[in-house]
């Protein structure tokens, strides 16, 4: 079974890379915990994986980018879902 990690643990264990996350626990729009399904991805690979899995895998970056607002549109069951990421 994969290990659930806090966002801080994910950033420490997978520094400066794109990761594919599953089973995310959100808290106030931020990732509290998740399971890392994939690591060492290029940005386009990570975003494509999110698209082809219909959002079952979420692409996130652990690059230090400070605070930012990004609205990411995901098509899930024919409906556009907006996911707001607030910090990395």
C-alpha positions in Angstrom: 0.0 0.0 0.0 1.3 3.5 -0.9 2.1 5.8 2.0 0.0 8.9 2.6 2.3 11.9 3.0 1.7 15.5 4.1 2.4 18.2 1.5 5.5 19.2 3.4 6.8 15.6 3.2 6.0 15.4 -0.5 8.0 18.6 -1.1 11.0 17.3 0.9 11.0 13.8 -0.6 10.3 14.9 -4.2 12.0 18.3 -4.5 11.7 20.5 -7.6 9.7 18.2 -9.8 6.2 17.5 -11.1 4.4 14.7 -9.3 1.1 12.9 -9.9 -1.0 12.6 -6.7 -4.0 10.5 -5.8 -6.4 10.3 -2.9 -5.8 14.0 -2.0 -7.1 15.4 1.3 -7.7 19.1 0.8 -7.8 21.8 3.5 -8.9 25.3 2.6 -7.9 24.9 -1.0 -4.4 23.5 -0.1 -3.2 19.9 -0.2 -3.1 18.5 3.4 -2.1 14.9 2.5 -1.9 12.7 -0.6 -0.4 9.6 -2.1 2.3 10.1 -4.7 1.5 7.9 -7.7 4.2 9.2 -10.0 7.3 11.4 -9.7 10.0 12.8 -11.9 7.5 13.9 -14.5 7.9 16.7 -17.0 5.2 19.4 -16.8 3.4 18.2 -20.0 3.5 14.6 -18.8 2.0 15.5 -15.5 -0.8 17.7 -16.9 -1.5 15.1 -19.7 -1.8 12.3 -17.0 -4.3 14.4 -15.1 -6.3 14.9 -18.3 -6.3 11.2 -19.5 -7.2 9.9 -16.0 -10.1 12.3 -15.8 -8.7 13.9 -12.7 -8.0 10.7 -10.8 -4.4 11.7 -10.8 -3.7 15.4 -10.0 -0.6 17.1 -11.3 1.3 19.2 -8.8 4.7 20.9 -8.7 7.1 21.0 -5.8 9.2 23.7 -7.4 9.4 26.7 -5.0 7.2 29.2 -6.7 5.9 31.1 -3.6 2.3 32.1 -3.4 0.2 32.0 -6.6 -3.3 31.6 -7.8 -3.9 29.2 -10.6 -7.3 28.2 -11.9 -7.0 24.8 -13.6 -9.9 23.5 -15.6 -10.6 19.8 -15.7 -13.3 18.1 -17.7 -14.9 15.5 -15.5 -18.0 13.7 -16.9 -18.5 16.4 -19.4 -18.5 19.2 -16.8 -15.7 21.7 -16.4 -14.4 21.7 -12.9 -12.2 24.5 -11.7 -9.6 23.6 -9.1 -7.9 26.5 -7.3 -4.3 26.0 -6.1 -3.1 28.6 -3.6 0.5 27.7 -2.8 3.2 25.2 -3.4 
